[in-house]
Every structure is written in C-alpha cells, then in structure tokens.
Amino acid sequence: MDNTRYHFRKGFLVFTCCLCLAALFLEGCTPLRKKFTREKKDDGTQSQKDLPILEPVDYPEKTVLPLEKYKYHYSLWKIWDRDLLQAVDRDGSEKRQKYLLEQAVAQLEEMKKILIDEKQAEFSVLVDDLRGVQEMVEKPSPNVFSIKMRIERNASKIRNGFAPDPALLVNGL
C-alpha cells in the first residue's frame, strides 16, 4: 500500500510540473521576444494625418478693477503690519523686522499708485514715516518703544484715512 501511495504522489508531482512548464512555455514568451527584436528605424517623416492641429487661442486680458487691486494690497499691508508689530513686541530679529518693514512699504507703494493725486501727497508722508522707522531699526540700539508707537500711529492713520473706498481711487471703481 505504501508503494502505491508513493507512485501516486510521484506521478501527481510529475503531472503538475509538466502542467506548469506547459503553461509557462505557452503563455509567457511573447513579452520576452518583444524585448529582443529590433524595430525598424523611422525615416523621420510623419504622415500628414499623424500631426496634431494646433490653433492658438487668444484669451482676453484679465481686467482687475482698481478697487480690487487696492483692497488686495491693503489687506497684504495689514498682514505685514500686524507681523511687524508682533516681531517688535517679541524682540524679533533685526533682520526679520527689516524684511517686514520692506514688505509693508512695498504694499504701501502699490497702494499709492492707485490713489488719486490729491491723496497721494498725504499718503507719501505716511510711507516716508515708515521708511524713517526702517532707519531707526538699522541703528545699533534702537528704541523699541518709540518704534512700536510710530508703527501703530502710522497704521491707525492709514486705516482711518485710506481704507478701501472708491472715492480715493483713480478710476473710482
């Protein structure tokens, strides 16, 4: 009985191996053949039907109203101003304070371009005042209290007199 069991197992093993080999040879050779066959070289010309048709599309310029632009720069200035006051309060690095001041001045300059001529002179005084704060920060031992007070005074003047209002702007829109 043991001998028949042994022969049965051996026959079953041989049968499954033959079945696996047959499946391997019948199914898996095509990708291997494709790897090692050379393809004909293209002569560099494409037929006319293969070329994509490209037609440029002219998009109209995006128009931004002066009021939207002013509001954008005003909101950025408020963020830079708030960060600057926090940096001064927390004894932030001098380099960070200089950077924040530069960014605040840059936003104010952009706002100034949109203002009407009568308000630009008044606004220039506030921008110059903030540039004076820049000079105070660059001194060896700046007076933190006076810097903070000057920034707050400047910010309140801008918030009170130059909040986004169509009457302040060049086109009034």
Secondary structure as the mmCIF struct_conf table of DSSP 4:
data_model
#
loop_
_struct_conf.conf_type_id
_struct_conf.id
_struct_conf.beg_label_comp_id
_struct_conf.beg_label_asym_id
_struct_conf.beg_label_seq_id
_struct_conf.end_label_comp_id
_struct_conf.end_label_asym_id
_struct_conf.end_label_seq_id
HELX_RH_AL_P HELX_RH_AL_P1 ASP A 2 GLU A 27
TURN_TY1_P TURN_TY1_P1 GLY A 28 CYS A 29
HELX_RH_AL_P HELX_RH_AL_P2 THR A 30 PHE A 36
BEND BEND1 THR A 37 THR A 37
HELX_LH_PP_P HELX_LH_PP_P1 ARG A 38 ASP A 42
BEND BEND2 GLY A 44 GLY A 44
HELX_RH_3T_P HELX_RH_3T_P1 GLN A 48 ASP A 50
BEND BEND3 LEU A 51 LEU A 51
HELX_LH_PP_P HELX_LH_PP_P2 PRO A 52 ILE A 53
HELX_LH_PP_P HELX_LH_PP_P3 TYR A 59 THR A 63
HELX_RH_AL_P HELX_RH_AL_P3 PRO A 66 ASP A 89
TURN_TY1_P TURN_TY1_P2 ARG A 90 ASP A 91
HELX_RH_AL_P HELX_RH_AL_P4 GLU A 94 ILE A 114
STRN STRN1 LEU A 115 LEU A 115
HELX_RH_AL_P HELX_RH_AL_P5 ASP A 117 GLU A 138
BEND BEND4 LYS A 139 SER A 141
HELX_RH_AL_P HELX_RH_AL_P6 VAL A 144 GLY A 161
BEND BEND5 PHE A 162 PRO A 164
HELX_RH_3T_P HELX_RH_3T_P2 PRO A 166 LEU A 168
STRN STRN2 LEU A 169 LEU A 169
BEND BEND6 VAL A 170 ASN A 171
#
